[in-house]
Amino acid sequence: MADRVTKVYINGRLVDRAEATVSVFDHGFLYGDGIFEGIRVYGGRVFKLKEHLDRLYQSAKAILLSIPLTPTAMEQAVVDTVRANGLDNAYIRLVVSRGPGDLGLDPLRCSQPTVIIIVEEISLYPQDVYLNGLELASVVVRRPAPDALNPAMKTLNYLNNILAKIEANQRGLVEVLMLNHEGWVVEATADNVFLVKAGELLTPPTYVGILNGITRQVVMVLAEAAGYRVREVNFTLFDVYNADEVFLTGTAAEMVPVARCDGRVIGSGRPGRITKDLMERFRVYAKSEGVSVHGSETIQA
Ligand code: PXG
């Protein structure tokens, strides 16, 4: 890692890691005013790039941020930055902030959004988590209601998730489950949640206040193609404790089986049959889909 040359894209230029800096007046820094995406590269192909860019432009629209690149130019910038870093398996962080302004809140004072693309080696959960399942707990802090700060927008305001992560750290856990203000289970700090009950997959609907995860959407499609029924329904912690299987989905984590939640053993306490089946299907699919960073071909499996 240390001797690898990291090239970071900032506003159309590829600069060395040490020179990759933004203004202290950037409203992304001062107010968390901006949006981002986390994307994976598998075997030289950017996984679900179009879907991630669609979500980025949707988040931008929702916060009235005009991204100074067309989606096509942004796709090219992502591909170029991955190639410049010489990594075939990587994690991409794409950030668009409101840009430098003054010390007031007013976004009208920010004339030029800041666009940043960072390509890093991916740091995964320990292998043990995938083999034996994760221990989860529910946390005190609630996910905001969609009419407060809609979790559907992937904004730079991640303090809500960080407060939940602090609760995780205090309990020696790596991930936790969050509820909304009505007590429905919504998602984890950086992952969506699925239950398996009587052979069916259940996941919270987007309106309850979640990020509509790209991995979530892929898993829903793969599950249906494999013949499992998938339903978007609200559920409580009671349903989590009494599920046959529970797993999380996210770009960094992929699919993670859950073994325990709040001290309750989920199902057999081991990764379940359907979870393992879908993990395998996801692994195969991830290798076969994506925009190549080496050629111009786009492979849609
Ligand atoms: N919910 C939330 C709140 C998230 O932040 C997901 C679900 C899963 O979405 P995708 O599209 O990735 O399937 C996320 C993912 C990381 C990391 O490094 C991930 C996210 C944000 C910050 C860091 O794992 N978002």
Residues whose N, C-alpha, C, O or C-beta is under 5 A from the ligand:
A	BS01	PXG	G38 E187 A188 T189 A190 D191 N192 L211 N212 G213 I214 T215 R216 T249 G250 T251 A252
